[in-house]
């Protein structure tokens, strides 16, 4: 099976990261990593405002739909397939995936969410987590982050920035995709804890409840090609559009 661009899908489901790769993965997906994730709600703030999300149960349902039918699934597939392209050193395939990931954003604020976090992530890795030289992915990382071919900070998307850095650090795809989805869900739970508001314990109950969905989505993404990308989380997309004119806002999306 291939990505749709001729790059084979690498079966890395059972791969475990090295200690160095695990250290990087935990740091990058931590709320402390400087991508500004805490400033975005993915349209959730509007869903709280209009009464769709009011408690832990409605939040769990909302996030499950976003994961299964929205950006969660699409980003996971893009991340996995972009890691294949970067590992192979295929710049053209990687750039095509980057263009696709930005084109999939359904609103101005969601584009900002994806591109601002992506640019911040790649800048932090470039400045503090330079990969060792030698691999095709490390060479591609330097091509696209330094010198005349470097992509401007606003030209990244978050999943593609993570994919390039993870490949350059020889990180297996399976734990990276799972950690990415967990961080995505956890950040939105954190937004809900502040916006609904929910208690911290309820927030943890929601994260726990989403665990099986995250694991299943991560596994599916490893075996999915570009033709499998698609979404129907229309209410979440509309919420992100309505949020642009919401009168009182805590978040940028």
C-alpha positions in Angstrom: 0.0 0.0 0.0 1.2 3.5 -0.8 0.5 7.0 0.4 -1.1 8.1 -2.9 2.1 9.8 -4.0 4.1 6.6 -4.5 5.7 6.5 -1.1 5.2 3.2 0.6 3.4 3.1 3.9 5.8 1.8 6.6 4.3 -0.6 9.1 5.6 0.7 12.4 2.7 -0.3 14.6 4.8 -2.3 17.1 8.0 -0.1 17.0 9.2 1.4 20.3 11.1 4.7 20.5 14.6 4.8 21.7 15.2 6.6 25.0 16.3 9.7 23.1 13.3 9.6 20.9 11.0 9.0 23.8 12.5 12.0 25.6 11.9 14.2 22.6 8.3 12.9 22.1 7.4 13.6 25.7 8.9 17.1 25.5 7.3 18.0 22.2 3.8 16.9 23.2 3.9 18.5 26.6 1.8 21.5 27.3 5.1 23.2 28.2 6.4 23.0 24.6 6.1 26.6 23.2 3.5 26.3 20.5 0.8 28.3 22.2 -1.7 25.4 22.1 -3.4 26.7 25.2 -4.6 29.8 23.2 -6.8 27.7 20.8 -10.1 25.9 21.3 -10.8 24.5 17.8 -14.2 26.2 17.8 -15.1 24.6 21.2 -15.5 28.0 22.8 -18.5 28.7 20.5 -20.0 25.3 21.3 -19.8 26.2 25.0 -21.3 29.7 24.3 -24.3 28.3 22.3 -25.0 25.6 24.9 -23.9 22.5 22.9 -21.2 21.6 25.4 -22.2 22.1 29.0 -20.7 19.2 31.0 -18.3 16.2 30.8 -20.7 14.0 28.9 -21.4 16.5 26.1 -17.7 17.4 25.9 -16.8 13.7 25.5 -19.3 13.4 22.7 -18.1 16.6 21.0 -14.4 15.6 21.1 -15.1 12.0 20.0 -16.8 13.4 16.9 -13.9 15.8 16.2 -11.4 12.9 16.6 -13.3 10.4 14.5 -14.9 12.6 11.8 -12.8 15.8 11.9 -9.3 17.1 12.2 -8.2 14.4 14.6 -8.4 11.6 12.0 -7.2 13.8 9.0 -4.2 15.1 10.9 -3.3 11.7 12.1 -3.2 10.3 8.6 -1.3 13.3 7.3 1.2 13.0 10.1 1.8 9.3 9.4 2.1 9.7 5.6 4.3 12.8 5.9 6.6 10.8 8.2 6.9 8.3 5.4 7.8 11.0 2.8 10.3 12.6 5.1 11.9 9.3 6.1 12.3 8.6 2.4 13.8 12.1 1.8 11.1 12.8 -0.8 10.8 16.6 -0.7 8.2 16.9 -3.4 5.8 14.4 -1.7 6.3 16.1 1.7 5.6 19.6 0.3 2.5 18.3 -1.5 1.3 16.9 1.9 2.0 20.2 3.5 0.0 22.1 0.9 -2.9 19.6 1.4 -2.8 20.0 5.2 -3.2 23.7 4.9 -5.9 23.5 2.3 -8.0 21.3 4.5 -8.5 24.0 7.1 -12.2 25.1 7.0 -12.0 28.6 8.5 -9.6 31.5 9.0 -9.2 30.7 12.7 -8.5 27.0 12.1 -5.9 28.0 9.5 -4.3 30.2 12.1 -4.5 27.4 14.7 -2.7 25.0 12.4 -0.1 27.3 10.9 0.8 29.3 14.0 1.4 26.1 16.0 3.2 24.5 13.1 5.5 27.5 12.7 6.2 27.7 16.4 6.9 24.0 16.7 9.4 23.9 13.9 11.1 27.0 15.2 11.5 25.5 18.7 12.8 22.2 17.3 15.2 24.0 14.9 16.6 26.2 17.7 16.7 23.6 20.6 16.4 20.1 19.2 18.6 19.9 16.1 18.6 16.3 14.7 21.9 14.5 14.1 23.2 14.6 10.6 23.2 11.7 8.3 19.7 10.5 7.5 17.6 11.6 4.5 15.0 13.0 6.9 17.6 15.1 8.8 18.9 16.5 5.5 15.3 17.4 4.5 14.8 19.0 7.9 17.7 21.3 7.3 16.6 22.1 3.7 13.2 23.2 4.8 14.1 25.0 8.1 17.4 26.8 7.2 18.9 28.7 4.3 17.3 29.8 1.0 14.8 26.8 0.8 13.4 27.3 4.3 9.7 27.5 4.6 8.4 30.7 6.2 7.0 30.4 9.7 3.5 30.9 8.5 3.8 28.2 5.8 3.8 25.2 8.1 0.9 23.2 9.5 1.2 21.6 12.9 1.0 17.9 11.9 3.5 18.3 9.1 5.9 20.2 11.3 5.7 17.4 13.8 6.1 14.8 11.0 9.3 16.3 9.7 10.9 16.7 13.2 9.9 13.2 14.3 11.3 11.7 11.1 14.6 13.6 11.5 14.9 12.3 15.0 14.2 8.7 13.8 11.1 8.5 15.9 8.7 5.6 15.1 5.4 6.6 13.6 3.1 4.6 15.9 3.9 6.3 19.3 4.2 9.7 17.6 0.8 9.6 16.0 -0.8 8.3 19.3 0.9 11.0 21.3 -0.1 13.7 18.8 -3.8 12.7 19.1 -3.6 12.5 22.9 -2.1 16.0 23.0 -4.8 17.3 20.7 -7.6 16.0 22.8 -5.9 17.0 26.1 -5.5 20.6 25.0 -9.2 20.8 24.1 -10.2 19.3 27.4 -8.0 21.9 29.1 -9.8 24.6 27.1 -13.2 23.2 28.3 -12.0 23.1 31.9 -11.6 26.9 31.6 -14.5 27.7 29.3 -17.5 25.5 30.5 -16.1 25.5 33.3 -15.4 21.9 34.3 -13.5 20.6 37.3 -10.1 19.1 36.8 -11.3 15.7 37.8 -14.1 15.8 35.2 -11.5 16.8 32.6 -9.4 13.8 33.5 -12.5 11.6 33.2 -13.0 12.9 29.6 -9.4 12.2 28.7 -9.7 8.7 30.1 -12.9 8.0 28.2 -11.3 9.1 24.9 -8.4 6.7 25.3 -9.8 3.8 23.3 -10.8 6.1 20.4 -7.4 7.7 20.3 -5.7 4.3 20.3 -8.0 3.0 17.5 -7.5 6.2 15.4 -3.7 6.1 15.7 -3.7 2.5 14.6 -6.0 3.2 11.6 -3.9 6.2 10.6 -0.8 4.0 10.2 -2.5 1.9 7.6 -4.5 4.7 5.8 -3.6 6.4 2.5 -4.4 9.9 1.3 -7.7 8.7 -0.3 -8.9 7.9 3.3 -8.7 11.5 4.3 -12.0 13.3 4.7 -14.2 14.7 7.4 -17.8 15.5 8.2 -17.6 17.3 11.6 -19.7 20.1 10.2 -20.9 21.5 13.5 -17.3 21.9 14.7 -16.3 23.6 11.4 -19.3 26.0 11.7 -18.4 26.6 15.3 -14.9 27.7 14.3 -16.5 30.1 11.8 -18.9 31.6 14.3 -16.1 32.0 16.8 -14.5 34.6 14.5 -17.3 37.1 15.4 -18.0 35.9 19.0 -18.3 38.9 21.2 -16.4 37.6 24.3 -13.5 35.2 23.6 -10.8 33.6 25.7 -9.3 31.7 22.8 -7.9 32.5 19.3 -10.0 29.8 17.6 
